[in-house]
Amino acid sequence: MAGIIKHNISKKFLIVKMNSSTSKEVNGLIQYMNSTYVSGSFLKDEIIRSYLHLTLLKLFEYYNLHDSSTHYTSSQVIVNKFFQAVEEHFVSKKSVAEYARNLNLSEGYLNHVVKNETGHPAGKVIRERILHEAERLLIYSDKTISEIAYQLNFNHPTYFFRMFKKYIGKTPKDFRNSYRKR
């Protein structure tokens, strides 16, 4: 399994298993969009929009050529439901056990299935979604860091600061300042 792309379409997830060359091509396009974003080019929005369009076309082309009669395994169905649940509840539910309970699975089995299908444990998927939202709020909102911590349902801003610093490598304040200087 060279790569898995998950995409939220009307609250359903589409999983495209790509071969190695397609995966490298799509990853290259995504990396180019990222480097364009941080470059500060005055045309970056237009360039990113064009590359995103190209990336989506490439995925749809691959999907239509290789997966026109998609049959999902039970593991893929579980992962789809898990990703959908994370997207809907990442603020209120932070533990794998909560998601497993809602999916009527054991925590160990959910972790096993998610790791086999995505390469990452379920806890990391949840954490990355929380961190992605934290980054988005730090960049695009004027809320204080404490307000963001409480919005993301942390009991105390200190827990948010520690988690953010541990996994992002910067304090929330430093992260925000690095984007505001651009």
N, C-alpha and C positions, 0 to 999 in steps of 0.2 A: 504494500500500500504506500505509494510514493507521496501522496498528499491527500488531505481532506479539506474541502472548502465547505464551510457552513454558511448559509445565507438565510436570513429571516425573511420569508415571503408570506405575508398574511398569517403570521404566527405559526407557520410551518417551516421546517428546516429542510433544505435541499442538500443532500450530501453528494458530492461529485468525487469519485475516486479517480485520480488522474495517474497516468503513467509518468515515468520519471521526466521525460523531455517536456511534457506539457506542464508539469509541476514546476520545473525550473523556469520555464518561460513565464508563467503566471507570477511566480515569486520574484522574478526579475522586474516585471512591470510594477509590482507592489513596492519593491525596494526603490525603484526609480521615482514613484510617486512620493515616497517618504523623503528621499533626498531632495526632491523638488520643493516639498513643503518646508523643510528646514533651510533651504537655500535663500529664501527671502526675495526671490525674483518677483518683479512687479507683475509678471504674467503667470505666477504660480497657480492661481485658481483655475485659469483656463487650461493650463498644461495638465494639472491633476485631473480635471474634469475629462479631458480627452483620453488620458491614460486609463482612467476608471472605466470609461465607455469601452475602450479597446479590451480591457481586462474582462469585463462582463461579456462582451461579444465572444471572446476566446473561450470563456467558460461555457456559454450557451452552445457554441459550435461543438465543443468537445462533448458536452452532455447529449446533444442531439445525435451525434455520430456514434457514441458508445453506450449511451444509457437510455435509449428510447423506450425500452421495456423494462424499466427499473423494478426490481424485486428487492425489497429491503429485508435483511435478516432481522431476527428478533433483537439482536444486539443493536443494530442501527436504529430500530424503532425506539428502543430504550434510550439511546443517546439523543435522538431527536426530542423525545419527551423531556429528558433531563435539560437539554439546552433551552427548550421553550420555558420550562419551569424556572430556570436560572434567570432568564431574561425578564420574566414576569415578577419574580420574588427576590431578586438578589439583595434588595434593601432590607427586607424583613427576615429573610432566612439566610443564615451564613454557614450552616453546618451541613455536611454531607448527610448526616443522619436525618435531618429534617426533609431533605429532598427524597431520600430513600423511603422514608415513611410515607410520603405523599404518592410515591410511585409503587407502593406495596412491594418493595424489595428490601433485602438486607443491605446494610451500609457496605459490607465487604463485597457483595455481588455488584452493586452499583459502581463502586470504585474499580472493580475488575473489568467490567464491561466498558466503562468510559476510557480507562487506560488502554485497553486492547484496541478500541476503535480510533482514539485520538492521539495516543501516545502520552497523555497527561492524566494524572489522577484527578478525580472529581473535585477535590478541594482546591486544586490549582485553577480549575476552570471557574469556580465560584469567585475565588480571590481575584483572578485577572479581570473578571467582569466588574467587581467592586472598584478595583484600581483604575480601570478604564473610565468608569463614571466619575471617579474622583479627579482624574486628569482632565476630563472634559469640563467639570465644574470649576476647577482651578483656572483653566485657560479662558473659558467663555462666560463665567459669571463674576459678579462683584461681591459675592457672599464672602464673609470672613471664613477663615479656615475652620474655626470652631463651628460655624453654622453648617459648613459642608460636612463636617464630622457627624453632627447630630442628624443632618438630612439623610446621611447614609446609615443611620441607626447605630452608631457607635455609642456606647454608654458614656464615654468620656473622650474628649478630643485627644488626650494623651495616647489612648489605644490606636486611634487613627494615625497620629503622627508616627508612632513606632512602626506600624504595619507599612505605611507609605515609605518611610525611610528604608526599612529593611528590604523591600522588594523593588522600589524604584531607584534607590541609591541616592536620593536627595530628600531634603525635608520638603513638605508641601509648599512652604514659603519660597525656598530656593527654586523649586520646580516652577512655580507661578512666575517668579521674577525672571527666570530664563526665557519664558515665552513672552513676557511683557516688554522685554528689551528689543525684541525683533521688530 
